[in-house]
Amino acid sequence: MKCSVVIPCFNEVELTLACLETLLQQTEPPAEILIVDNGSEDATAELGEAFPTLVRVLTQPHNLGFAGGVNAGIRSARGDHVLVLNNDTRCAPDMIEQLRRALEHAPGIGAAAPVSNHVKGDARLPVGDLGRDAEDRRRLAAALGDDAVAQDVETLAGLCMLMRRATLDEVGLFDERFGHGNYEDDDLCLRLRLHGYRLVVARRAFLHHEGHATFRALGLDLKEQIAKRLVQFRDKWRDHPAGLATIAALQGDTQLAATAATTARRRCPRWPDADWYIGKHEERSGDADVAVMHLEAFLRRCPEHVDARLALGLAQLRRGDAAAARATLAATLDAHRLSSAQELGLQQRLGRIAYERRLFEDALGHFDAAEAQAPEDGALHNWRGLCLLALDRVEDARQAFTRACDLDFALAETNLGICLHRLGDRSAALASFARAVARLPHDPVARANYEACVADVAAASATPAAARS
C-alpha cells in the first residue's frame, strides 16, 4: 500500500507538528504527507522544510474549508490509498497498519476509520485525554488487540478515513458546499453506500483527537455551523429516497426512514441500508418475521454491523425462536465489544420483550441491569416499577415509581397513584393522579384514573364510619 496522508489545516502549527511526529513513528509509515495550508498565518508553510523527503505543503491562496482543502490534497496525492486526517490528532503507532487491515478485511469495503476519544457514533472510545501521551497511546493500542478487526457502520467521521484512490475516483471527492466542515463526511459516506460499499470502524486502530481546533482557530460557533450544514445536507438529499431515509434516521424517525427505504430499496439496489432501516423499524414496532427477513438480508452484505446483529437476535426472540436468538446474541457478544450505549439498549429491549411476554422476573432482571448503567434514567425506574407491580411487590413498586417521579418522568405519576391506591392511601393516590393530569393533560389514561379515584374517594367519604371500619 502506497499511502498519501492529506491533512488540511489553518494555523495551529504546534498541533500539526505533533500529528506529523506520530505519523513518522508508524509501523507502516505513509509514502507522503500533504499539508494543505488553508491560508495559515503561522509557520505552517515551513513544515515542508523540516521534513523535505516526506512532507509537501500545498499553500492555498485562501481558506478552502475542510472539503476544499482535502480535495486539493487528494488531487495532488501520488499514492494508491489516501488517508484523510485532521491536524489536531495523534496516532497510535500501528494506526495506519490497522486501518489497512480493516480496509482489506473483506471485499467491498470502501473506507475505514479508527476509534477515537472525540468522534461521533460507534467509533467513540470513552478514554478522555488519555491518548494525548505517547506511552498511553501504545497501551491503548495494545488493549484493543483482541477487538474485532472491522465493525460495519452506516457512516464514518471525516476526522480520519482511509480509502483507495480508485474508490474516490468512482464516487467523487468531498462536496465543497459544506464549507469549513460538518456533514461533508455524511455526504461522502452516503455516496459510498449508494455504490454498495461497506464502511467499517477499525476497532484495533486508535487516534487521539483534541476536537474542533480549526473551528476555535476560526472563531466559529460549532453548534451554529452544525445546524447550517445539516440544512445543506437535507436540501441536497431530501428528494432522494435513500437520502430521505438517511435524514429520517438521523432525526430518530424510524417510521419515515423505513417508508423511504422501501422506495429506495427498489430504486437503489446497491444501497445496503434499506434493509437495515426497514428491519430496525419492524423489530421495534412491527412484524418480527418481516424484521428477521430484512435484517438477515442486510447482514449478508454488512455482516459485522453490531446494532443489526443485536436487532436480529431481538427479532428472533420476539417471534418465539429463543434458541436462534441466544445463538445470534452470543455470537455477537463473542465477536464484538459492545459500547455502553449498546449494552444499555440491549438490556432495555430484552426487558421490554420479557415484559410483553409476561416474564416479569426476567424483565426485572434486565431493567435492574440497565438501571445500574443509567441510574438517573426515570423511564428505567418506571419500568422496574411496572415489573414489581406485576409481581405484586407493591411497596417496592411504589419506591421505584417515586424515584421515577423524582427524576421528572411524568408517566410514573399515574403508576404511583395506582400503587398508593392499592396500598390504601386514597388521598395520596388522588394527589398523584392529579399531578399526572396536570403534567399530561391529553393523556386519557391519566384522566380516567384521576376521575375514578375522585369517585372512589367520594364514595368512601359517604360511607358510614362503622361500615368503613
MOTAJO-V669154 format. One line per field, one symbol per residue. phi: phi as a letter, one per 30 degrees, with the letter a starting at -180 (. if undefined). A space follows every 50 residues. Layout:
BEGIN
phi: ???
END
This chain:
BEGIN
phi: .cccccbdabhhdddddddeddddcddbdddabcccddidcccedddddd bddbccccdcdaddiddddddddddcdcddbbcdbddcbbcdecdddddd dddcdadidcabbddadbadidddcdcicedddddddddddddddcdddb bdbdabddeabcbdddddddcjddddddhdkjiddddddddddddiddcb cddcccbdbdjiddddddicddddddddddddddddcdccedddddddde dicdddeddddddddddbdddddeddddddddddbbcdddeeeddddddd cbdcddddddddeddddddjcddddddddddddddbdddddddddddddd dddddedicddddddddddddddbdccddddddedddddddicddddedd ddddddcicdedddddeddddddjcddddddddddddddbdcdddedddd dddedddddddddeedddd
END
